[in-house]
Amino acid sequence: MASGIPAVANKELPLLHEAYRQVLPLQDQGHPTNSSTRHINLLVFGFDDNGPLPIGATSTAKELKARLKLVTQLGKYTTLPNQREKKAKFLPFADDGERILQVLRHLRYRHDRRYGDDLYNTVNLRFWAMVLTALLSPEVRADLVGDMLDGDMAFPNRETHMDILHKTVQAVLEYCTPEEEDFRRLAGRLADLYQTRREATESATLARSLNLPFDPDEDWQVSIRLAQEGTDGLSWRPPNLALTLMPEPDLDWDIRIIDATGRHFSERCKGILRNDMDMDGLGAGNLARFPDWLRALRERHGIAYDITQADVRAGRKRSAGRLIQDWLNGRG
């Protein structure tokens, strides 16, 4: 299966099934001869080492061709936002919603068993493309969301799964009829969970403390760029510091520094990613202390930034920029 699953004629299908059966024991081991994944194989063939799907195994070349066409569509996009934006491209495959639901239930919604929870790929694009496709099917979408919200499922990182599920559900709501009360109720629960997570982010907390003019459900982003003192003052190029704020759970702030020698420092709300300069990070829970951290950089590491010339961008909310300038200068 290393080169993908081929489309074969009916007479060759038993041979393909046999080849797949030989791969089954290797699926969860990351074996070099097998680059395929359990959820995709199960979707294509309709069975694995734990048995067949209720809908049955793929038994004809025509069915195989249809499954492979679906798999091709599942892998077309490189980001989750692009995937959701192109949801109409998945509509022709909505009739496969029942099959996808059975695949996900068969796996208890865990697409990969090769790694532990710490290395599990929560944002697997094909998994979420399967979810998106099934959510476009009125017959199964409430069942799928109910499973993920309330079922005893095997996926880790539950909060992140719920965040992505919420955004995927929001993408398909326009196809939902008023009569689909169960689905709309589940969508409301997801929205409440996501809003609670948003409001708890450090960026949202800071925005409230500074009275920034953002609505509670607004997808805002603030970019702050600082030029290093003693340079040409152009904050958009090194040596500089960039801080990005957004009320996005798990990714609500991001600091990137490049100094005059090309050394890098990068930190997100969950920890330091790169530290060529061997300096102390801001640390989770300390976003409000960012101006103090800048002063500490000057005192401990001799790295100083021209705060008075900060380039602050907050979309069309110019008043937000002025309030952030005051915060940086200790007037907030």
Beta strands, then each sheet from edge to edge (+ up, - down):
strand 1: 47-48
strand 2: 51-52
strand 3: 222-227
strand 4: 240-245
strand 5: 253-258
strand 6: 264-268
strand 7: 271-275
strand 8: 311-313
sheet 1: 1+ 2-
sheet 2: 7+ 6- 5+ 4- 3+ 8-
end
